[in-house]
Amino acid sequence: SCTDIICCVLFMLIIAGYMVVGVLAWLYGDPRHVLYPRNSTGMFCGVGQNNDKPNLMYFDIIKCATATNIMAAALQGLQCPTTQVPDLLEQLHLQLIFSCSCFLSGIWYCYNEYMSLASSSLSFSNVGLTTNVQVYLQVRDTWLAFCEALGHMMSTLFYPIVTFVLLLVCVSYWGITALYLATSGAPVYKVVAMNTSQGDCSVIRMFNTTQYPTCPSARCVFINYNTEGLFQRNLFNLQIYNVFAFLWCVNFVIALGHCTLAGAFGSYYWAFSKPADIPTFPLIQSFMRALRYHVGSLAFGALILTLVQMVRIILEYLDHKFKEAQNPCTRFIMCCLKCCFWCLEKFIKFINRNAYIMIAIYGKNFCVSAKNAFSLLMRNIIRVVVLDKVTDLLLFFGKLLVVGGVGVLAFFFFSGRIQTPGTTFETAALNYYWMPIITVVFGAYLIAHGFFSVYNMGVDTLFLCFLEDLERNDGSPEKPYFMSKNLMKILNKKNKAPKTS
């Protein structure tokens, strides 16, 4: 059944209000304030009757003071930036292709390590629990554990693309709404006397200069932009609402991804006969279940995280505003507050992640799922610590491989050491090739993080299912283990055959 309905309704109302704010911002905002400069009369340069005047001219006091342009002479040694812009779409394709190939090569590497340790007799039962992570990498079944579930559900590898698209929509909507809100306000014009010494210019009440024959200098001129309306007076509050709704939507999208992947991997684990009992299209079924039944629970967890993030943003804002007036005591208190809320955010992310796994498996509400997940992990705290060390090390090596490989290729490409035939891009024309290299490396990290998050979510889900399986079942015919045969072999567990009459 549906869970956390009240929070679901509240989330829908917030989304509806967010759409209303976007429409109002679109009606009252004018992004030309950012795209084009304005002169002293409030008119845009390069638009309309100033179409042939795209640049705004400033009064240069240096040119009036001396005939020699000192600034130009000082800057003579610097080169002008290149007008060539690299093909960003081509860079994105290269990043995506290389990241996918490295990700698939990671699967092959796990399988290759598994086969290379075929003659090894070392098992988890011999190793036990140890803080030396390298020991677990010498166990044959370690490498199989990361690949077996993904091998039956390869569609999970492409779900990060869905999350990326949804996050891109949220970021774009937030950016456009913030831009239109910041540029809202109609121009205000008033009739003023340009020269009060000419004629009778003491009283001007109308906006028509023909009504003042005695004041020939009366003109309708731009004064400022309207800040008196109800919408304009609440622009700051609307910007806060824009940030709050944006964070809630982003956290909800991430929560939806966690719950969807957890449901898919959970359906794999709890299939008694693998792969025969795995449902058809497990990822799509899990996604539809999350949207149909658990929007409220996902929104509840996202709301808790959003509130903590808003507090952190407020603390950063206050720290920036009052940084000059702070004494050592207030700076210490501010640092303690920021540190505490940073730790609180990390803890809530940990709780939410495991709560979403329990929601996907059992379908209960957020609070019950978070309580059950936390209690289950605390009863197996040593196993949790060991698993986190192993998975963190493997995922770190995977991300390092992807980012390092892309960085090296980007360096050779943008520095001109690799010639690419059939392209119009000229690497030799770049004056500063470090900036595109940094951009490519950052994009490669985001792509690698998105794909390797599938691994991480799969490990966390299977681990919780494994702990639940051990506590609920004992291998008897009435309560058989649902874990795979390989995992039962690792733990020296087996299901007892039913008694025959």
Kinemage of the C-alpha trace (Angstrom):
@kinemage 1
@onewidth
@group {chain A} dominant
@subgroup {mainchain}
@vectorlist {calphas} color= white
{ca ser a 1} P 0.000 0.000 0.000
{ca cys a 2} L 0.977 3.660 -0.276
{ca thr a 3} L 3.298 4.927 2.464
{ca asp a 4} L 3.652 8.377 4.078
{ca ile a 5} L 0.668 9.838 2.224
{ca ile a 6} L 0.769 13.157 4.118
{ca cys a 7} L 4.336 13.828 3.001
{ca cys a 8} L 3.388 12.800 -0.534
{ca val a 9} L 0.592 15.397 -0.605
{ca leu a 10} L 2.925 18.032 0.848
{ca phe a 11} L 5.546 17.271 -1.788
{ca met a 12} L 2.967 17.595 -4.566
{ca leu a 13} L 1.848 20.968 -3.177
{ca ile a 14} L 5.450 22.168 -3.068
{ca ile a 15} L 5.945 21.074 -6.688
{ca ala a 16} L 2.738 22.894 -7.708
{ca gly a 17} L 3.901 26.033 -5.893
{ca tyr a 18} L 7.298 25.698 -7.540
{ca met a 19} L 5.611 25.684 -10.950
{ca val a 20} L 3.590 28.793 -10.015
{ca val a 21} L 6.787 30.581 -8.960
{ca gly a 22} L 8.364 29.629 -12.284
{ca val a 23} L 5.403 31.017 -14.240
{ca leu a 24} L 5.438 34.284 -12.254
{ca ala a 25} L 9.176 34.613 -12.732
{ca trp a 26} L 8.746 34.055 -16.469
{ca leu a 27} L 6.026 36.725 -16.647
{ca tyr a 28} L 7.856 39.416 -14.658
{ca gly a 29} L 11.493 38.537 -15.405
{ca asp a 30} L 13.626 39.736 -18.282
{ca pro a 31} L 16.890 37.821 -18.871
{ca arg a 32} L 18.093 40.603 -21.171
{ca his a 33} L 19.353 42.303 -17.988
{ca val a 34} L 22.049 39.615 -17.883
{ca leu a 35} L 22.616 39.124 -21.605
{ca tyr a 36} L 22.876 42.775 -22.683
{ca pro a 37} L 24.274 45.918 -21.034
{ca arg a 38} L 22.036 48.935 -20.338
{ca asn a 39} L 22.818 52.574 -20.759
{ca ser a 40} L 21.848 55.407 -18.442
{ca thr a 41} L 18.398 55.707 -20.039
{ca gly a 42} L 17.544 52.063 -19.250
{ca met a 43} L 17.751 50.930 -22.884
{ca phe a 44} L 19.538 47.726 -23.874
{ca cys a 45} L 22.629 47.888 -26.032
{ca gly a 46} L 22.592 45.761 -29.189
{ca val a 47} L 18.779 45.348 -29.155
{ca gly a 48} L 16.018 47.288 -30.885
{ca gln a 49} L 16.962 50.791 -31.955
{ca asn a 50} L 20.447 50.191 -30.504
{ca asn a 51} L 20.979 47.116 -32.635
{ca asp a 52} L 24.089 48.629 -34.208
{ca lys a 53} L 25.498 49.617 -30.795
{ca pro a 54} L 26.219 46.365 -28.937
{ca asn a 55} L 28.857 47.742 -26.549
{ca leu a 56} L 28.385 49.949 -23.512
{ca met a 57} L 30.905 52.790 -23.399
{ca tyr a 58} L 32.295 53.841 -20.013
{ca phe a 59} L 34.049 57.096 -19.220
{ca asp a 60} L 37.787 56.303 -19.080
{ca ile a 61} L 39.529 58.727 -16.732
{ca ile a 62} L 42.967 57.315 -17.678
{ca lys a 63} L 42.622 58.460 -21.283
{ca cys a 64} L 41.748 61.952 -20.081
{ca ala a 65} L 44.688 62.105 -17.675
{ca thr a 66} L 47.416 61.092 -20.115
{ca ala a 67} L 47.831 60.531 -23.820
{ca thr a 68} L 49.627 57.243 -23.171
{ca asn a 69} L 47.431 54.255 -22.453
{ca ile a 70} L 49.216 52.937 -19.353
{ca met a 71} L 46.979 49.898 -18.959
{ca ala a 72} L 47.494 48.798 -22.591
{ca ala a 73} L 51.246 49.210 -22.242
{ca ala a 74} L 51.260 47.102 -19.068
{ca leu a 75} L 49.227 44.333 -20.681
{ca gln a 76} L 51.179 44.183 -23.934
{ca gly a 77} L 52.908 40.946 -23.054
{ca leu a 78} L 49.657 38.971 -22.554
{ca gln a 79} L 48.025 37.058 -25.388
{ca cys a 80} L 44.391 37.437 -26.273
{ca pro a 81} L 42.365 34.311 -25.493
{ca thr a 82} L 41.664 32.068 -28.413
{ca thr a 83} L 38.308 32.409 -30.107
{ca gln a 84} L 38.181 28.697 -30.772
{ca val a 85} L 35.771 26.785 -28.552
{ca pro a 86} L 36.363 23.016 -28.260
{ca asp a 87} L 33.577 20.745 -29.374
{ca leu a 88} L 31.965 20.009 -26.001
{ca leu a 89} L 29.633 17.415 -27.501
{ca glu a 90} L 32.613 15.514 -28.884
{ca gln a 91} L 34.288 15.683 -25.448
{ca leu a 92} L 31.139 14.339 -23.795
{ca his a 93} L 30.984 11.435 -26.236
{ca leu a 94} L 34.621 10.580 -25.568
{ca gln a 95} L 34.066 10.727 -21.796
{ca leu a 96} L 30.967 8.543 -21.966
{ca ile a 97} L 32.547 5.958 -24.264
{ca phe a 98} L 35.730 5.722 -22.218
{ca ser a 99} L 33.865 5.586 -18.894
{ca cys a 100} L 31.561 2.821 -20.147
{ca ser a 101} L 34.505 0.859 -21.515
{ca cys a 102} L 36.369 1.204 -18.207
{ca phe a 103} L 33.237 0.183 -16.324
{ca leu a 104} L 32.808 -2.937 -18.456
{ca ser a 105} L 36.518 -3.630 -18.158
{ca gly a 106} L 36.044 -3.505 -14.378
{ca ile a 107} L 33.515 -6.330 -14.666
{ca trp a 108} L 35.980 -8.276 -16.814
{ca tyr a 109} L 38.748 -7.562 -14.298
{ca cys a 110} L 36.646 -8.965 -11.430
{ca tyr a 111} L 35.925 -12.115 -13.426
{ca asn a 112} L 39.587 -12.434 -14.443
{ca glu a 113} L 40.697 -12.193 -10.807
{ca tyr a 114} L 38.073 -14.769 -9.894
{ca met a 115} L 39.449 -17.213 -12.477
{ca ser a 116} L 43.092 -16.526 -11.546
{ca leu a 117} L 42.353 -17.573 -7.955
{ca ala a 118} L 40.688 -20.834 -9.034
{ca ser a 119} L 43.349 -22.921 -7.315
{ca ser a 120} L 43.204 -20.910 -4.104
{ca ser a 121} L 41.727 -22.719 -1.109
{ca leu a 122} L 41.381 -19.508 0.918
{ca ser a 123} L 37.789 -18.697 1.920
{ca phe a 124} L 35.993 -16.286 4.178
{ca ser a 125} L 35.611 -18.980 6.803
{ca asn a 126} L 39.429 -19.275 6.971
{ca val a 127} L 40.009 -15.501 6.973
{ca gly a 128} L 37.355 -14.517 9.474
{ca leu a 129} L 37.144 -10.839 10.393
{ca thr a 130} L 40.251 -8.720 9.969
{ca thr a 131} L 41.081 -5.093 9.343
{ca asn a 132} L 43.601 -6.015 6.626
{ca val a 133} L 41.623 -5.353 3.462
{ca gln a 134} L 44.265 -6.945 1.208
{ca val a 135} L 43.446 -10.355 2.674
{ca tyr a 136} L 39.881 -10.195 1.340
{ca leu a 137} L 41.196 -9.401 -2.142
{ca gln a 138} L 43.006 -12.780 -2.126
{ca val a 139} L 39.713 -14.622 -1.551
{ca arg a 140} L 38.333 -15.993 -4.804
{ca asp a 141} L 34.680 -15.348 -4.040
{ca thr a 142} L 35.231 -11.653 -3.275
{ca trp a 143} L 35.493 -10.833 -6.968
{ca leu a 144} L 32.456 -12.923 -7.915
{ca ala a 145} L 30.233 -11.199 -5.365
{ca phe a 146} L 30.470 -7.913 -7.230
{ca cys a 147} L 29.616 -9.281 -10.663
{ca glu a 148} L 27.006 -12.001 -10.223
{ca ala a 149} L 23.990 -9.787 -9.507
{ca leu a 150} L 24.916 -7.263 -12.213
{ca gly a 151} L 25.399 -10.075 -14.692
{ca his a 152} L 21.711 -11.037 -14.369
{ca met a 153} L 20.465 -7.412 -14.542
{ca met a 154} L 22.647 -5.477 -16.979
{ca ser a 155} L 19.916 -2.850 -17.387
{ca thr a 156} L 20.876 -1.432 -13.986
{ca leu a 157} L 24.092 -0.128 -15.560
{ca phe a 158} L 22.101 2.386 -17.598
{ca tyr a 159} L 19.912 3.737 -14.803
{ca pro a 160} L 22.435 6.509 -13.907
{ca ile a 161} L 21.522 8.062 -17.276
{ca val a 162} L 17.921 8.419 -16.059
{ca thr a 163} L 19.107 10.003 -12.818
{ca phe a 164} L 21.387 12.361 -14.748
{ca val a 165} L 18.532 13.500 -17.022
{ca leu a 166} L 16.211 14.132 -14.054
{ca leu a 167} L 18.921 16.037 -12.184
{ca leu a 168} L 19.645 18.067 -15.316
{ca val a 169} L 15.963 19.029 -15.502
{ca cys a 170} L 15.982 20.102 -11.831
{ca val a 171} L 19.166 22.152 -12.185
{ca ser a 172} L 17.964 23.800 -15.405
{ca tyr a 173} L 14.591 24.724 -13.928
{ca trp a 174} L 16.239 26.129 -10.793
{ca gly a 175} L 18.760 28.160 -12.797
{ca ile a 176} L 16.174 29.598 -15.201
{ca thr a 177} L 13.769 30.442 -12.358
{ca ala a 178} L 16.532 32.106 -10.338
{ca leu a 179} L 17.598 34.123 -13.392
{ca tyr a 180} L 14.074 35.343 -14.143
{ca leu a 181} L 13.440 36.163 -10.478
{ca ala a 182} L 16.664 38.159 -10.252
{ca thr a 183} L 15.790 40.170 -13.376
{ca ser a 184} L 12.120 40.858 -12.597
{ca gly a 185} L 10.803 44.406 -12.365
{ca ala a 186} L 9.361 46.748 -15.003
{ca pro a 187} L 11.265 49.963 -15.863
{ca val a 188} L 9.943 53.170 -14.253
{ca tyr a 189} L 9.966 56.413 -16.280
{ca lys a 190} L 9.291 59.900 -14.980
{ca val a 191} L 9.155 63.381 -16.546
{ca val a 192} L 11.942 65.554 -15.219
{ca ala a 193} L 13.302 68.943 -16.164
{ca met a 194} L 16.722 68.549 -17.714
{ca asn a 195} L 17.438 72.254 -17.161
{ca thr a 196} L 15.442 73.971 -14.405
{ca ser a 197} L 16.789 77.379 -15.381
{ca gln a 198} L 14.848 77.405 -18.644
{ca gly a 199} L 11.254 78.680 -18.410
{ca asp a 200} L 8.776 77.542 -15.778
{ca cys a 201} L 9.887 74.014 -14.839
{ca ser a 202} L 8.866 74.033 -11.190
{ca val a 203} L 5.726 71.863 -11.571
{ca ile a 204} L 5.585 68.837 -13.865
{ca arg a 205} L 2.681 66.447 -13.330
{ca met a 206} L 2.044 64.639 -16.638
{ca phe a 207} L 4.007 62.253 -18.837
{ca asn a 208} L 3.590 64.253 -22.031
{ca thr a 209} L 6.236 66.835 -22.809
{ca thr a 210} L 3.878 68.683 -25.185
{ca gln a 211} L 1.862 69.805 -22.150
{ca tyr a 212} L 4.783 71.944 -20.941
{ca pro a 213} L 5.397 74.666 -23.512
{ca thr a 214} L 6.916 76.834 -20.828
{ca cys a 215} L 9.476 74.126 -19.912
{ca pro a 216} L 11.219 73.031 -23.119
{ca ser a 217} L 13.706 70.811 -21.215
{ca ala a 218} L 11.001 68.460 -19.829
{ca arg a 219} L 11.791 64.869 -20.794
{ca cys a 220} L 10.428 61.413 -19.933
{ca val a 221} L 13.535 59.561 -18.699
{ca phe a 222} L 14.333 56.215 -17.100
{ca ile a 223} L 14.628 56.339 -13.285
{ca asn a 224} L 14.928 52.757 -12.019
{ca tyr a 225} L 13.210 49.377 -12.024
{ca asn a 226} L 10.035 48.822 -10.053
{ca thr a 227} L 10.642 47.424 -6.560
{ca glu a 228} L 7.331 48.459 -4.974
{ca gly a 229} L 4.993 45.706 -6.141
{ca leu a 230} L 3.988 42.690 -4.060
{ca phe a 231} L 5.987 40.351 -6.293
{ca gln a 232} L 9.095 42.550 -6.206
{ca arg a 233} L 8.973 43.005 -2.422
{ca asn a 234} L 9.062 39.218 -1.930
{ca leu a 235} L 11.829 38.383 -4.382
{ca phe a 236} L 14.205 37.308 -1.601
{ca asn a 237} L 11.574 34.997 -0.104
{ca leu a 238} L 10.860 33.538 -3.545
{ca gln a 239} L 14.560 32.896 -4.095
{ca ile a 240} L 14.687 31.025 -0.768
{ca tyr a 241} L 11.643 28.995 -1.844
{ca asn a 242} L 13.381 28.310 -5.172
{ca val a 243} L 16.465 26.939 -3.400
{ca phe a 244} L 14.393 24.876 -0.945
{ca ala a 245} L 12.231 23.310 -3.658
{ca phe a 246} L 15.312 22.666 -5.794
{ca leu a 247} L 17.130 20.823 -3.003
{ca trp a 248} L 14.029 18.791 -2.192
{ca cys a 249} L 13.577 17.779 -5.844
{ca val a 250} L 17.255 16.852 -6.230
{ca asn a 251} L 17.239 14.751 -3.059
{ca phe a 252} L 13.998 13.098 -4.178
{ca val a 253} L 15.512 12.170 -7.554
{ca ile a 254} L 18.525 10.631 -5.802
{ca ala a 255} L 16.222 8.789 -3.380
{ca leu a 256} L 14.163 7.479 -6.305
{ca gly a 257} L 17.341 6.108 -7.885
{ca his a 258} L 18.393 4.402 -4.652
{ca cys a 259} L 14.972 2.823 -4.138
{ca thr a 260} L 14.735 1.681 -7.766
{ca leu a 261} L 18.142 0.001 -7.780
{ca ala a 262} L 17.526 -1.493 -4.337
{ca gly a 263} L 14.243 -3.000 -5.529
{ca ala a 264} L 15.931 -4.530 -8.570
{ca phe a 265} L 18.817 -6.056 -6.607
{ca gly a 266} L 16.435 -7.158 -3.856
{ca ser a 267} L 14.311 -9.029 -6.404
{ca tyr a 268} L 17.485 -10.840 -7.474
{ca tyr a 269} L 18.464 -11.840 -3.934
{ca trp a 270} L 15.029 -13.025 -2.824
{ca ala a 271} L 14.546 -15.160 -5.926
{ca phe a 272} L 14.889 -18.690 -4.552
{ca ser a 273} L 15.944 -20.291 -7.841
{ca lys a 274} L 18.339 -17.927 -9.624
{ca pro a 275} L 17.921 -16.832 -12.356
{ca ala a 276} L 14.646 -18.638 -13.043
{ca asp a 277} L 12.677 -16.804 -10.335
{ca ile a 278} L 14.035 -13.327 -11.147
{ca pro a 279} L 11.080 -11.269 -12.448
{ca thr a 280} L 11.008 -9.956 -15.988
{ca phe a 281} L 12.342 -6.394 -16.304
{ca pro a 282} L 13.134 -6.074 -12.597
{ca leu a 283} L 14.442 -2.498 -12.929
{ca ile a 284} L 11.282 -1.199 -14.613
{ca gln a 285} L 9.045 -3.002 -12.126
{ca ser a 286} L 11.015 -1.560 -9.223
{ca phe a 287} L 10.804 1.941 -10.709
{ca met a 288} L 7.029 1.690 -11.134
{ca arg a 289} L 6.584 0.341 -7.579
{ca ala a 290} L 8.570 3.244 -6.167
{ca leu a 291} L 6.478 5.809 -8.047
{ca arg a 292} L 3.171 4.118 -7.258
{ca tyr a 293} L 3.565 3.331 -3.569
{ca his a 294} L 6.596 5.071 -2.051
{ca val a 295} L 6.667 8.681 -3.299
{ca gly a 296} L 5.678 9.865 0.187
{ca ser a 297} L 8.412 7.887 1.931
{ca leu a 298} L 11.067 9.009 -0.533
{ca ala a 299} L 9.896 12.613 -0.186
{ca phe a 300} L 9.988 12.285 3.615
{ca gly a 301} L 13.613 11.177 3.618
{ca ala a 302} L 14.505 13.851 1.070
{ca leu a 303} L 12.763 16.511 3.186
{ca ile a 304} L 14.801 15.659 6.300
{ca leu a 305} L 18.016 15.909 4.304
{ca thr a 306} L 16.865 19.157 2.656
{ca leu a 307} L 16.184 20.819 6.013
{ca val a 308} L 19.701 20.010 7.210
{ca gln a 309} L 21.168 21.323 3.946
{ca met a 310} L 19.155 24.541 4.291
{ca val a 311} L 20.562 25.043 7.792
{ca arg a 312} L 24.067 24.569 6.409
{ca ile a 313} L 23.398 27.127 3.665
{ca ile a 314} L 22.090 29.626 6.231
{ca leu a 315} L 25.179 29.100 8.396
{ca glu a 316} L 27.446 29.698 5.402
{ca tyr a 317} L 25.493 32.840 4.511
{ca leu a 318} L 25.742 34.222 8.055
{ca asp a 319} L 29.427 33.354 8.238
{ca his a 320} L 30.050 35.214 4.974
{ca lys a 321} L 28.012 38.252 6.045
{ca phe a 322} L 29.495 38.680 9.519
{ca lys a 323} L 33.010 37.417 8.840
{ca glu a 324} L 34.588 40.820 9.367
{ca ala a 325} L 32.799 41.465 12.679
{ca gln a 326} L 33.445 38.064 14.252
{ca asn a 327} L 35.725 37.610 17.225
{ca pro a 328} L 37.619 34.343 17.923
{ca cys a 329} L 34.828 33.043 20.168
{ca thr a 330} L 32.071 33.504 17.568
{ca arg a 331} L 34.298 32.022 14.844
{ca phe a 332} L 34.865 28.958 17.021
{ca ile a 333} L 31.130 28.556 17.632
{ca met a 334} L 30.398 28.988 13.923
{ca cys a 335} L 33.003 26.368 12.987
{ca cys a 336} L 31.561 23.942 15.539
{ca leu a 337} L 28.045 24.457 14.189
{ca lys a 338} L 29.120 23.923 10.588
{ca cys a 339} L 31.074 20.798 11.552
{ca cys a 340} L 28.143 19.367 13.525
{ca phe a 341} L 25.651 19.904 10.721
{ca trp a 342} L 28.102 18.473 8.184
{ca cys a 343} L 28.357 15.305 10.287
{ca leu a 344} L 24.581 15.288 10.711
{ca glu a 345} L 24.104 15.475 6.941
{ca lys a 346} L 26.460 12.522 6.403
{ca phe a 347} L 24.637 10.504 9.061
{ca ile a 348} L 21.213 11.268 7.571
{ca lys a 349} L 22.448 10.238 4.116
{ca phe a 350} L 23.619 6.937 5.597
{ca ile a 351} L 20.274 6.373 7.347
{ca asn a 352} L 18.262 7.388 4.275
{ca arg a 353} L 20.225 5.109 1.965
{ca asn a 354} L 19.575 2.024 4.068
{ca ala a 355} L 15.981 3.083 4.759
{ca tyr a 356} L 15.310 3.239 1.006
{ca ile a 357} L 16.656 -0.322 0.682
{ca met a 358} L 14.239 -1.574 3.349
{ca ile a 359} L 11.393 0.378 1.734
{ca ala a 360} L 12.110 -1.300 -1.609
{ca ile a 361} L 12.230 -4.762 0.003
{ca tyr a 362} L 9.366 -4.663 2.524
{ca gly a 363} L 7.270 -1.670 1.404
{ca lys a 364} L 6.938 -0.110 4.868
{ca asn a 365} L 6.976 3.608 5.675
{ca phe a 366} L 10.135 5.639 6.103
{ca cys a 367} L 10.371 5.724 9.897
{ca val a 368} L 9.830 1.977 10.336
{ca ser a 369} L 12.257 1.176 7.504
{ca ala a 370} L 14.940 3.501 8.904
{ca lys a 371} L 14.553 1.978 12.389
{ca asn a 372} L 14.726 -1.600 11.106
{ca ala a 373} L 17.722 -0.892 8.863
{ca phe a 374} L 19.660 0.884 11.609
{ca ser a 375} L 18.939 -1.869 14.133
{ca leu a 376} L 19.968 -4.562 11.667
{ca leu a 377} L 23.253 -2.799 10.916
{ca met a 378} L 24.038 -2.190 14.584
{ca arg a 379} L 23.565 -5.900 15.323
{ca asn a 380} L 26.218 -6.623 12.669
{ca ile a 381} L 28.476 -3.617 13.136
{ca ile a 382} L 31.756 -5.529 12.548
{ca arg a 383} L 30.548 -6.921 9.236
{ca val a 384} L 29.420 -3.416 8.217
{ca val a 385} L 32.856 -1.934 8.891
{ca val a 386} L 34.683 -4.688 6.988
{ca leu a 387} L 32.336 -4.495 3.982
{ca asp a 388} L 32.626 -0.705 3.800
{ca lys a 389} L 36.424 -0.948 3.716
{ca val a 390} L 36.467 -3.522 0.929
{ca thr a 391} L 33.880 -1.798 -1.268
{ca asp a 392} L 35.345 1.674 -0.727
{ca leu a 393} L 38.776 0.416 -1.799
{ca leu a 394} L 37.473 -1.311 -4.932
{ca leu a 395} L 35.305 1.655 -5.961
{ca phe a 396} L 38.192 4.057 -5.341
{ca phe a 397} L 40.463 2.044 -7.632
{ca gly a 398} L 37.743 1.940 -10.274
{ca lys a 399} L 37.173 5.701 -10.215
{ca leu a 400} L 40.914 6.314 -10.184
{ca leu a 401} L 41.308 4.150 -13.286
{ca val a 402} L 38.589 6.006 -15.199
{ca val a 403} L 39.554 9.555 -14.179
{ca gly a 404} L 43.290 8.923 -14.574
{ca gly a 405} L 42.851 7.348 -18.001
{ca val a 406} L 40.611 10.142 -19.258
{ca gly a 407} L 42.986 12.765 -17.837
{ca val a 408} L 46.011 11.278 -19.616
{ca leu a 409} L 44.146 11.004 -22.940
{ca ala a 410} L 42.829 14.567 -22.575
{ca phe a 411} L 46.339 15.880 -21.914
{ca phe a 412} L 47.786 14.219 -25.030
{ca phe a 413} L 44.787 15.324 -27.111
{ca phe a 414} L 44.626 18.997 -26.093
{ca ser a 415} L 48.394 19.426 -26.051
{ca gly a 416} L 48.532 18.355 -29.700
{ca arg a 417} L 50.434 15.110 -29.150
{ca ile a 418} L 47.545 13.064 -30.591
{ca gln a 419} L 46.370 13.988 -34.072
{ca thr a 420} L 42.719 13.222 -34.841
{ca pro a 421} L 42.103 12.993 -38.598
{ca gly a 422} L 38.796 14.108 -40.012
{ca thr a 423} L 38.058 16.834 -37.454
{ca thr a 424} L 38.098 20.636 -37.672
{ca phe a 425} L 39.407 21.025 -34.113
{ca glu a 426} L 42.942 22.475 -34.017
{ca thr a 427} L 44.726 21.743 -30.764
{ca ala a 428} L 47.637 23.989 -31.701
{ca ala a 429} L 45.364 27.051 -31.603
{ca leu a 430} L 44.699 26.661 -27.859
{ca asn a 431} L 46.676 29.052 -25.680
{ca tyr a 432} L 45.552 27.461 -22.406
{ca tyr a 433} L 44.827 23.735 -22.718
{ca trp a 434} L 44.667 23.056 -18.969
{ca met a 435} L 41.135 24.410 -18.650
{ca pro a 436} L 39.547 21.927 -21.130
{ca ile a 437} L 41.618 19.158 -19.525
{ca ile a 438} L 40.242 20.020 -16.073
{ca thr a 439} L 36.728 20.166 -17.546
{ca val a 440} L 37.107 16.729 -19.146
{ca val a 441} L 38.535 15.193 -15.951
{ca phe a 442} L 35.708 16.658 -13.863
{ca gly a 443} L 33.115 15.345 -16.323
{ca ala a 444} L 34.785 11.925 -16.335
{ca tyr a 445} L 34.621 11.815 -12.545
{ca leu a 446} L 30.889 12.614 -12.571
{ca ile a 447} L 30.217 9.912 -15.168
{ca ala a 448} L 32.358 7.358 -13.336
{ca his a 449} L 30.714 8.232 -10.021
{ca gly a 450} L 27.278 7.722 -11.561
{ca phe a 451} L 28.102 4.296 -12.992
{ca phe a 452} L 30.023 3.026 -9.973
{ca ser a 453} L 27.148 4.102 -7.715
{ca val a 454} L 25.278 1.137 -9.219
{ca tyr a 455} L 27.968 -1.171 -7.835
{ca asn a 456} L 27.802 0.529 -4.454
{ca met a 457} L 24.028 0.328 -4.260
{ca gly a 458} L 24.093 -3.311 -5.314
{ca val a 459} L 26.605 -4.212 -2.601
{ca asp a 460} L 24.645 -2.362 0.100
{ca thr a 461} L 21.342 -3.944 -0.954
{ca leu a 462} L 22.695 -7.481 -1.150
{ca phe a 463} L 24.442 -6.999 2.186
{ca leu a 464} L 21.218 -5.945 3.967
{ca cys a 465} L 19.342 -8.801 2.324
{ca phe a 466} L 22.082 -11.183 3.413
{ca leu a 467} L 21.876 -10.010 7.053
{ca glu a 468} L 18.096 -10.286 6.998
{ca asp a 469} L 18.335 -13.738 5.449
{ca leu a 470} L 20.660 -14.969 8.204
{ca glu a 471} L 18.382 -13.677 10.962
{ca arg a 472} L 15.093 -14.898 9.520
{ca asn a 473} L 16.108 -18.270 8.086
{ca asp a 474} L 18.119 -21.247 9.301
{ca gly a 475} L 18.367 -23.476 6.210
{ca ser a 476} L 15.552 -25.813 7.230
{ca pro a 477} L 12.879 -26.827 4.710
{ca glu a 478} L 10.469 -24.462 6.443
{ca lys a 479} L 12.949 -21.556 6.474
{ca pro a 480} L 15.451 -22.056 3.624
{ca tyr a 481} L 18.194 -19.569 2.833
{ca phe a 482} L 17.584 -17.337 -0.196
{ca met a 483} L 21.252 -16.471 -0.721
{ca ser a 484} L 23.024 -17.739 -3.808
{ca lys a 485} L 24.874 -21.031 -3.780
{ca asn a 486} L 28.221 -19.268 -4.019
{ca leu a 487} L 27.417 -17.153 -0.975
{ca met a 488} L 26.281 -20.227 0.966
{ca lys a 489} L 29.552 -21.874 0.028
{ca ile a 490} L 31.503 -18.887 1.325
{ca leu a 491} L 29.700 -19.004 4.682
{ca asn a 492} L 29.605 -22.813 4.926
{ca lys a 493} L 25.808 -22.717 4.907
{ca lys a 494} L 23.412 -25.038 3.102
{ca asn a 495} L 19.746 -25.711 2.832
{ca lys a 496} L 18.598 -28.987 4.312
{ca ala a 497} L 16.721 -31.311 2.020
{ca pro a 498} L 13.088 -31.970 2.972
{ca lys a 499} L 12.478 -35.263 4.770
{ca thr a 500} L 11.000 -38.043 2.711
{ca ser a 501} L 8.311 -40.288 4.183
